[in-house]
Every structure is written in structure tokens, then in C-alpha cells.
Amino acid sequence: MLNVETEIIETIAKWKADGEFNPEFNQVESEHSVMSAALGSALTGARTFTATSSQGLLYMHEVLPNVSGMRLPVVMVNVSRALSAPISLWCDHNDVLAMRDSGWITFICESNQEVLDTIIMSYKIAEKILLPVIVNMDGFIQSFTRTEVDIPKQGLVDKFLPKSNLPFAIDINKPRSYGIPAMDDYMFFRSQHHKAMLDSLKIIEKTQKEYQKLTKRRYDLIESYKLENAKVAIVMMGANSTIGKAAIENLRKKGIKAGLLRIRLLRPFPEKQIINSLKNIKKVIVLDQNISPGSSGILYPEVRSILKNKLVSNYIIGLGGKPVSQKELENIVLEILKSDKEERKWLM
């Protein structure tokens, strides 16, 4: 069975075999070993990249807090795929959202162009704030499709990314310990990790602006779509946001004042930007392509907790890659406009 992220690593291996570039390429026996090797690689000061998906990401989970706690600027693509069991080869976001508390900056991308650009930006972000980054793309919807993307020239990337310089890289002439025990000081280290995540918001915004100057492509922490005079707003993440925008466009043609907010940055959570974008909207619909069994969608409580005096509803959609149509999303908006209470439903 071919994993949805396999071709990423196979392509890098082919580039090396064909002599297109000469990285250190390590093939190991499991995802746990992959992330352990990535930790060691990053500690030498080398720019480090890997990719995973679904159960593979869960298999890495033990090592992810070590990488972030040691402040290592690893960049990883996760190709979201539903978790077993039962097995599904298609996409939802339960794999990446299971990692939301692992201390990695996390982007959820809508398009393949955004994935490519975010990987490049992530190295600058990671090396500036000294935190690892997950760039998430939707399995099969993005990973098994072919779309034209603009690949920046090497000279432009070299201009954008300074030479890597990890201040605490391994030096055999100056031995030291890493990831040392911290009993009384553990709370301090965790508070500093949290502060670094919050501080990264400004670095991310600055990096996105710098990248826009070079490529003319704009990225923000969130994306607002026709929210200016909206009466109701969809909040969602990932590739299905394209279908959501089409639904909003059609509703607008019918005179229905609806809008959409796409969350691009999941961690750190851009609270102020979300609050400001939705400040004049009374009815909000969070579309979760995931589920926390026994509770709700995972994004829903995070959005609901920061919005005051609003009706915030939750619809579970697209689990295991179940297709979501434009018409279905339009019907959700129409249903909420008629309701005077918060709804929590599944789109089956």
C-alpha cells in the first residue's frame, strides 16, 4: 500500500540519485526512527526535512515534544489521512490535530502552491524563533493531484533564506548535554516554550510579508473571504475551503450575505485576528473535518471559546475523505440562518 506522503520522499531520493542536489539522505525502518534521526540531524545545524502521514505521524508522536522542547528548527510535511480503525486511505484532519499540543508551529494549507511556499517560509520562521514547523496538506486531494505551481528560482530562495546558523549546534570540541533533566525548572522551560510560540506570530507575519515582496503571493495567518458585511460566516481549514468559497460565492449571487474565514495557522492560535475578522458577525459555523469522540469537532471549542455574544455552531464533515459538495455547504448556511440556537450536527 502506497502512503499518501511516500512520493515526497521518493522524489527527494530520485533527485539525489540523479545528482540534481546532494543532501544527506537517511532511510530508516520506522517513523519513530525518522523523527529521532531528524532530531540528531537538526542538532548538527543541518537544515532538516521529512514527511509523514496518518498512523506514521502518530508513531512519531513520542519524539515530537523532544524536537520542539530542544528548540530544533525541523520542517515536516504531514499529508493528512484518516486514522485507523477502520482504515481509510482518504483525508481528514485527526492525524495533524492529534499533534496540536506537541509544541510545533502548524500550518494547514489549502492549495499545492501554498504548500510549496509555506515550506520555504517555514525554514526562515523555524530558524528565527528556534521551533519546528508542520506544514499540513490534505491527503489525495492535494497529494495525488497535479496542479501547476510556480517554483521560485534557486537564487530567489537563496536570497530569502540566510545561511543556517544554529547557535547551539553539536560541537565535538565542546561537548555538552542536550535535553537534560529539569525538575524544579521544568515549569520555567515550558513557559519559555509557550512564550516562543506566541512570539512567533510576529515572525510569521514578517516572513510572509518578505516572501510576498519576492513572489507577489500573499499569505496571512487567516484568510477572510467576503466577510465585510456578512450575517453568517463559515470557519474551516484545509483543501475543502475551496469548496466553501464556491458555496459562499453562489450564496452571494442569491443575495445571502455569507462569508468564510479560513484558518491557515493553527499553532500558535491567531486569536486576535479571528476575533477581529468575526467581530460584526452574529452567527458562526465551524466546519470540522475531524472529531474528538465524545466531545465535538476539535476546532469548534477553540473558536467558540474566543467569540463572545455569538451563536457558534459545529458541523462534522468529510471524515475519511467523504466528499463534501458545494450544495451541502450552502444548505448548512441556509439552515443556520433560520435557526435561533447553536447547532451541533454531522453532515452524513
KOLZA-201814 format. One record per residue (C-alpha): residue number from 1; chain; y, z, x. Coordinates in steps of 0.05 Angstrom, whole numbers. Layout:
<atoms>
+-----+-------+--------+--------+--------+
|  nr | kette |      Y |      Z |      X |
+-----+-------+--------+--------+--------+
| NUM |     A |      Y |      Z |      X |
...
+-----+-------+--------+--------+--------+
</atoms>
This chain:
<atoms>
+-----+-------+--------+--------+--------+
|  nr | kette |      Y |      Z |      X |
+-----+-------+--------+--------+--------+
|   1 |     A |      0 |      0 |      0 |
|   2 |     A |     68 |    -20 |     28 |
|   3 |     A |    120 |     34 |     23 |
|   4 |     A |    188 |     12 |      0 |
|   5 |     A |    221 |     31 |     66 |
|   6 |     A |    167 |      1 |    111 |
|   7 |     A |    203 |    -65 |    123 |
|   8 |     A |    263 |    -29 |    151 |
|   9 |     A |    222 |     -1 |    208 |
|  10 |     A |    181 |    -64 |    215 |
|  11 |     A |    245 |   -105 |    223 |
|  12 |     A |    271 |    -58 |    278 |
|  13 |     A |    203 |    -64 |    313 |
|  14 |     A |    208 |   -140 |    309 |
|  15 |     A |    278 |   -140 |    337 |
|  16 |     A |    253 |   -100 |    396 |
|  17 |     A |    192 |   -145 |    405 |
|  18 |     A |    235 |   -208 |    402 |
|  19 |     A |    284 |   -179 |    453 |
|  20 |     A |    343 |   -180 |    405 |
|  21 |     A |    361 |   -110 |    427 |
|  22 |     A |    326 |    -56 |    467 |
|  23 |     A |    321 |     11 |    433 |
|  24 |     A |    272 |     66 |    448 |
|  25 |     A |    222 |     55 |    391 |
|  26 |     A |    173 |    111 |    376 |
|  27 |     A |    115 |    102 |    327 |
|  28 |     A |     83 |    168 |    308 |
|  29 |     A |     29 |    190 |    259 |
|  30 |     A |     68 |    222 |    202 |
|  31 |     A |    137 |    231 |    172 |
|  32 |     A |    138 |    304 |    196 |
|  33 |     A |    128 |    278 |    266 |
|  34 |     A |    181 |    224 |    255 |
|  35 |     A |    234 |    275 |    239 |
|  36 |     A |    211 |    321 |    295 |
|  37 |     A |    217 |    262 |    344 |
|  38 |     A |    286 |    245 |    315 |
|  39 |     A |    308 |    316 |    328 |
|  40 |     A |    287 |    311 |    400 |
|  41 |     A |    318 |    242 |    408 |
|  42 |     A |    385 |    265 |    380 |
|  43 |     A |    384 |    326 |    426 |
|  44 |     A |    386 |    278 |    486 |
|  45 |     A |    451 |    249 |    459 |
|  46 |     A |    419 |    183 |    437 |
|  47 |     A |    441 |    151 |    372 |
|  48 |     A |    381 |    162 |    327 |
|  49 |     A |    359 |    125 |    264 |
|  50 |     A |    299 |    129 |    218 |
|  51 |     A |    279 |    113 |    146 |
|  52 |     A |    232 |    142 |     95 |
|  53 |     A |    216 |    145 |     21 |
|  54 |     A |    187 |    189 |    -34 |
|  55 |     A |    129 |    233 |    -10 |
|  56 |     A |    147 |    215 |     61 |
|  57 |     A |    215 |    248 |     53 |
|  58 |     A |    182 |    309 |     24 |
|  59 |     A |    134 |    311 |     83 |
|  60 |     A |    196 |    313 |    128 |
|  61 |     A |    228 |    369 |     89 |
|  62 |     A |    207 |    425 |    137 |
|  63 |     A |    245 |    393 |    194 |
|  64 |     A |    308 |    371 |    157 |
|  65 |     A |    342 |    440 |    159 |
|  66 |     A |    326 |    444 |    234 |
|  67 |     A |    363 |    379 |    246 |
|  68 |     A |    424 |    400 |    205 |
|  69 |     A |    423 |    472 |    230 |
|  70 |     A |    424 |    447 |    301 |
|  71 |     A |    483 |    402 |    282 |
|  72 |     A |    449 |    337 |    304 |
|  73 |     A |    481 |    271 |    282 |
|  74 |     A |    417 |    235 |    259 |
|  75 |     A |    426 |    179 |    208 |
|  76 |     A |    369 |    165 |    160 |
|  77 |     A |    359 |    116 |    102 |
|  78 |     A |    319 |    141 |     44 |
|  79 |     A |    292 |     88 |     -3 |
|  80 |     A |    285 |    127 |    -67 |
|  81 |     A |    218 |    123 |   -102 |
|  82 |     A |    189 |    168 |   -156 |
|  83 |     A |    146 |    226 |   -135 |
|  84 |     A |     72 |    235 |   -149 |
|  85 |     A |     33 |    251 |   -192 |
|  86 |     A |     22 |    206 |   -229 |
|  87 |     A |     41 |    155 |   -177 |
|  88 |     A |     96 |    105 |   -188 |
|  89 |     A |    118 |     52 |   -139 |
|  90 |     A |    186 |     46 |   -173 |
|  91 |     A |    251 |     84 |   -166 |
|  92 |     A |    282 |    148 |   -188 |
|  93 |     A |    323 |    199 |   -150 |
|  94 |     A |    278 |    261 |   -150 |
|  95 |     A |    260 |    250 |    -77 |
|  96 |     A |    330 |    250 |    -48 |
|  97 |     A |    355 |    304 |    -96 |
|  98 |     A |    299 |    350 |    -72 |
|  99 |     A |    336 |    349 |     -5 |
| 100 |     A |    405 |    365 |    -32 |
| 101 |     A |    404 |    435 |     -2 |
| 102 |     A |    378 |    415 |     67 |
| 103 |     A |    448 |    411 |     97 |
| 104 |     A |    452 |    335 |    105 |
| 105 |     A |    513 |    295 |     83 |
| 106 |     A |    485 |    249 |     29 |
| 107 |     A |    509 |    182 |      3 |
| 108 |     A |    479 |    148 |    -59 |
| 109 |     A |    493 |     73 |    -54 |
| 110 |     A |    499 |     21 |   -109 |
| 111 |     A |    491 |    -45 |    -70 |
| 112 |     A |    458 |    -71 |     -7 |
| 113 |     A |    526 |    -86 |     23 |
| 114 |     A |    545 |    -13 |     11 |
| 115 |     A |    481 |     10 |     45 |
| 116 |     A |    495 |    -31 |    107 |
| 117 |     A |    568 |     -9 |    112 |
| 118 |     A |    551 |     64 |     98 |
| 119 |     A |    500 |     65 |    155 |
| 120 |     A |    553 |     42 |    204 |
| 121 |     A |    605 |     91 |    178 |
| 122 |     A |    553 |    147 |    178 |
| 123 |     A |    547 |    147 |    253 |
| 124 |     A |    621 |    158 |    262 |
| 125 |     A |    621 |    213 |    209 |
| 126 |     A |    559 |    247 |    236 |
| 127 |     A |    583 |    247 |    308 |
| 128 |     A |    652 |    272 |    289 |
| 129 |     A |    630 |    331 |    246 |
| 130 |     A |    562 |    340 |    280 |
| 131 |     A |    519 |    337 |    218 |
| 132 |     A |    463 |    289 |    199 |
| 133 |     A |    470 |    238 |    143 |
| 134 |     A |    423 |    210 |     90 |
| 135 |     A |    441 |    141 |     63 |
| 136 |     A |    403 |    131 |     -2 |
| 137 |     A |    385 |     64 |    -32 |
| 138 |     A |    343 |     51 |    -95 |
| 139 |     A |    272 |     30 |    -82 |
| 140 |     A |    252 |    -41 |   -102 |
| 141 |     A |    318 |    -51 |   -140 |
| 142 |     A |    352 |    -56 |    -72 |
| 143 |     A |    296 |    -54 |    -21 |
| 144 |     A |    255 |   -112 |    -50 |
| 145 |     A |    312 |   -157 |    -69 |
| 146 |     A |    351 |   -206 |    -27 |
| 147 |     A |    426 |   -209 |    -33 |
| 148 |     A |    478 |   -238 |     13 |
| 149 |     A |    514 |   -185 |     55 |
| 150 |     A |    569 |   -191 |    106 |
| 151 |     A |    543 |   -165 |    173 |
| 152 |     A |    601 |   -143 |    216 |
| 153 |     A |    604 |   -175 |    285 |
| 154 |     A |    579 |   -132 |    343 |
| 155 |     A |    649 |   -130 |    373 |
| 156 |     A |    678 |   -101 |    309 |
| 157 |     A |    624 |    -47 |    306 |
| 158 |     A |    635 |    -30 |    379 |
| 159 |     A |    710 |    -23 |    365 |
| 160 |     A |    696 |     21 |    304 |
| 161 |     A |    644 |     66 |    337 |
| 162 |     A |    663 |    103 |    400 |
| 163 |     A |    611 |    116 |    454 |
| 164 |     A |    565 |    172 |    433 |
| 165 |     A |    580 |    238 |    467 |
| 166 |     A |    541 |    297 |    442 |
| 167 |     A |    575 |    359 |    472 |
| 168 |     A |    511 |    400 |    477 |
| 169 |     A |    461 |    346 |    495 |
| 170 |     A |    399 |    366 |    535 |
| 171 |     A |    414 |    370 |    610 |
| 172 |     A |    354 |    384 |    655 |
| 173 |     A |    401 |    410 |    708 |
| 174 |     A |    429 |    462 |    660 |
| 175 |     A |    370 |    488 |    618 |
| 176 |     A |    386 |    523 |    553 |
| 177 |     A |    352 |    543 |    488 |
| 178 |     A |    364 |    509 |    421 |
| 179 |     A |    352 |    534 |    351 |
| 180 |     A |    349 |    606 |    376 |
| 181 |     A |    334 |    667 |    332 |
| 182 |     A |    394 |    695 |    295 |
| 183 |     A |    383 |    758 |    254 |
| 184 |     A |    450 |    793 |    243 |
| 185 |     A |    488 |    729 |    259 |
| 186 |     A |    448 |    684 |    211 |
| 187 |     A |    499 |    691 |    154 |
| 188 |     A |    554 |    670 |    203 |
| 189 |     A |    517 |    608 |    224 |
| 190 |     A |    503 |    588 |    152 |
| 191 |     A |    576 |    599 |    134 |
| 192 |     A |    597 |    553 |    191 |
| 193 |     A |    548 |    500 |    168 |
| 194 |     A |    577 |    504 |     98 |
| 195 |     A |    648 |    500 |    125 |
| 196 |     A |    629 |    439 |    166 |
| 197 |     A |    602 |    405 |    103 |
| 198 |     A |    667 |    419 |     66 |
| 199 |     A |    709 |    397 |    126 |
| 200 |     A |    670 |    331 |    129 |
| 201 |     A |    705 |    308 |     65 |
| 202 |     A |    769 |    292 |    103 |
| 203 |     A |    730 |    259 |    159 |
| 204 |     A |    691 |    216 |    109 |
| 205 |     A |    755 |    194 |     74 |
| 206 |     A |    789 |    178 |    141 |
| 207 |     A |    729 |    139 |    165 |
| 208 |     A |    725 |     99 |    101 |
| 209 |     A |    799 |     80 |    108 |
| 210 |     A |    789 |     59 |    180 |
| 211 |     A |    729 |     16 |    160 |
| 212 |     A |    770 |    -16 |    104 |
| 213 |     A |    823 |    -38 |    154 |
| 214 |     A |    770 |    -74 |    195 |
| 215 |     A |    727 |   -104 |    139 |
| 216 |     A |    773 |   -105 |     77 |
| 217 |     A |    717 |    -68 |     40 |
| 218 |     A |    738 |     -4 |      6 |
| 219 |     A |    695 |     57 |     -5 |
| 220 |     A |    713 |    124 |    -35 |
| 221 |     A |    678 |    190 |    -48 |
| 222 |     A |    673 |    169 |   -121 |
| 223 |     A |    685 |    104 |   -157 |
| 224 |     A |    727 |    103 |   -221 |
| 225 |     A |    715 |     45 |   -269 |
| 226 |     A |    762 |     35 |   -327 |
| 227 |     A |    776 |    109 |   -335 |
| 228 |     A |    852 |    104 |   -343 |
| 229 |     A |    855 |    111 |   -419 |
| 230 |     A |    781 |    125 |   -434 |
| 231 |     A |    759 |    171 |   -491 |
| 232 |     A |    688 |    177 |   -464 |
| 233 |     A |    660 |    170 |   -394 |
| 234 |     A |    592 |    158 |   -363 |
| 235 |     A |    577 |    194 |   -298 |
| 236 |     A |    519 |    166 |   -257 |
| 237 |     A |    494 |    147 |   -187 |
| 238 |     A |    456 |     90 |   -154 |
| 239 |     A |    440 |     18 |   -169 |
| 240 |     A |    438 |     26 |   -244 |
| 241 |     A |    513 |     38 |   -241 |
| 242 |     A |    519 |    -38 |   -241 |
| 243 |     A |    486 |    -40 |   -309 |
| 244 |     A |    531 |     18 |   -331 |
| 245 |     A |    593 |    -21 |   -312 |
| 246 |     A |    569 |    -82 |   -351 |
| 247 |     A |    559 |    -36 |   -412 |
| 248 |     A |    630 |     -8 |   -404 |
| 249 |     A |    658 |    -78 |   -398 |
| 250 |     A |    625 |   -100 |   -462 |
| 251 |     A |    647 |    -38 |   -500 |
| 252 |     A |    719 |    -50 |   -477 |
| 253 |     A |    715 |   -121 |   -505 |
| 254 |     A |    698 |    -88 |   -572 |
| 255 |     A |    758 |    -42 |   -568 |
| 256 |     A |    719 |     20 |   -549 |
| 257 |     A |    756 |     60 |   -495 |
| 258 |     A |    699 |     78 |   -449 |
| 259 |     A |    696 |     86 |   -373 |
| 260 |     A |    648 |    102 |   -317 |
| 261 |     A |    650 |    148 |   -257 |
| 262 |     A |    601 |    133 |   -201 |
| 263 |     A |    587 |    189 |   -153 |
| 264 |     A |    578 |    158 |    -84 |
| 265 |     A |    579 |    222 |    -43 |
| 266 |     A |    531 |    276 |    -67 |
| 267 |     A |    537 |    325 |    -10 |
| 268 |     A |    587 |    352 |      2 |
| 269 |     A |    601 |    350 |    -73 |
| 270 |     A |    670 |    320 |    -85 |
| 271 |     A |    691 |    369 |   -139 |
| 272 |     A |    767 |    358 |   -137 |
| 273 |     A |    760 |    283 |   -141 |
| 274 |     A |    712 |    287 |   -201 |
| 275 |     A |    756 |    336 |   -238 |
| 276 |     A |    818 |    294 |   -227 |
| 277 |     A |    784 |    229 |   -249 |
| 278 |     A |    758 |    260 |   -314 |
| 279 |     A |    817 |    306 |   -329 |
| 280 |     A |    840 |    268 |   -391 |
| 281 |     A |    771 |    253 |   -419 |
| 282 |     A |    740 |    300 |   -471 |
| 283 |     A |    670 |    271 |   -476 |
| 284 |     A |    628 |    261 |   -413 |
| 285 |     A |    557 |    233 |   -409 |
| 286 |     A |    517 |    249 |   -346 |
| 287 |     A |    461 |    198 |   -337 |
| 288 |     A |    407 |    228 |   -292 |
| 289 |     A |    353 |    184 |   -262 |
| 290 |     A |    316 |    247 |   -245 |
| 291 |     A |    291 |    311 |   -277 |
| 292 |     A |    286 |    384 |   -258 |
| 293 |     A |    226 |    402 |   -304 |
| 294 |     A |    243 |    460 |   -349 |
| 295 |     A |    318 |    453 |   -339 |
| 296 |     A |    355 |    386 |   -344 |
| 297 |     A |    375 |    328 |   -301 |
| 298 |     A |    397 |    352 |   -232 |
| 299 |     A |    466 |    321 |   -231 |
| 300 |     A |    483 |    347 |   -301 |
| 301 |     A |    493 |    422 |   -286 |
| 302 |     A |    534 |    406 |   -224 |
| 303 |     A |    582 |    362 |   -263 |
| 304 |     A |    583 |    409 |   -324 |
| 305 |     A |    600 |    470 |   -281 |
| 306 |     A |    665 |    440 |   -256 |
| 307 |     A |    690 |    410 |   -322 |
| 308 |     A |    726 |    456 |   -370 |
| 309 |     A |    740 |    445 |   -444 |
| 310 |     A |    698 |    383 |   -447 |
| 311 |     A |    634 |    362 |   -483 |
| 312 |     A |    585 |    344 |   -427 |
| 313 |     A |    520 |    312 |   -450 |
| 314 |     A |    458 |    295 |   -410 |
| 315 |     A |    411 |    235 |   -417 |
| 316 |     A |    349 |    226 |   -373 |
| 317 |     A |    340 |    153 |   -357 |
| 318 |     A |    298 |    107 |   -314 |
| 319 |     A |    245 |    155 |   -288 |
| 320 |     A |    193 |    119 |   -246 |
| 321 |     A |    235 |     57 |   -249 |
| 322 |     A |    232 |     49 |   -325 |
| 323 |     A |    281 |     -8 |   -339 |
| 324 |     A |    348 |     11 |   -368 |
| 325 |     A |    385 |    -42 |   -408 |
| 326 |     A |    459 |    -53 |   -418 |
| 327 |     A |    450 |    -47 |   -493 |
| 328 |     A |    415 |     21 |   -487 |
| 329 |     A |    474 |     48 |   -447 |
| 330 |     A |    523 |     21 |   -497 |
| 331 |     A |    484 |     56 |   -553 |
| 332 |     A |    487 |    122 |   -515 |
| 333 |     A |    563 |    117 |   -512 |
| 334 |     A |    568 |    100 |   -586 |
| 335 |     A |    522 |    159 |   -603 |
| 336 |     A |    565 |    208 |   -564 |
| 337 |     A |    629 |    182 |   -596 |
| 338 |     A |    600 |    201 |   -664 |
| 339 |     A |    574 |    269 |   -642 |
| 340 |     A |    614 |    334 |   -642 |
| 341 |     A |    567 |    372 |   -596 |
| 342 |     A |    535 |    366 |   -527 |
| 343 |     A |    471 |    325 |   -529 |
| 344 |     A |    412 |    331 |   -482 |
| 345 |     A |    363 |    274 |   -492 |
| 346 |     A |    313 |    227 |   -459 |
| 347 |     A |    320 |    152 |   -462 |
| 348 |     A |    247 |    135 |   -471 |
+-----+-------+--------+--------+--------+
</atoms>
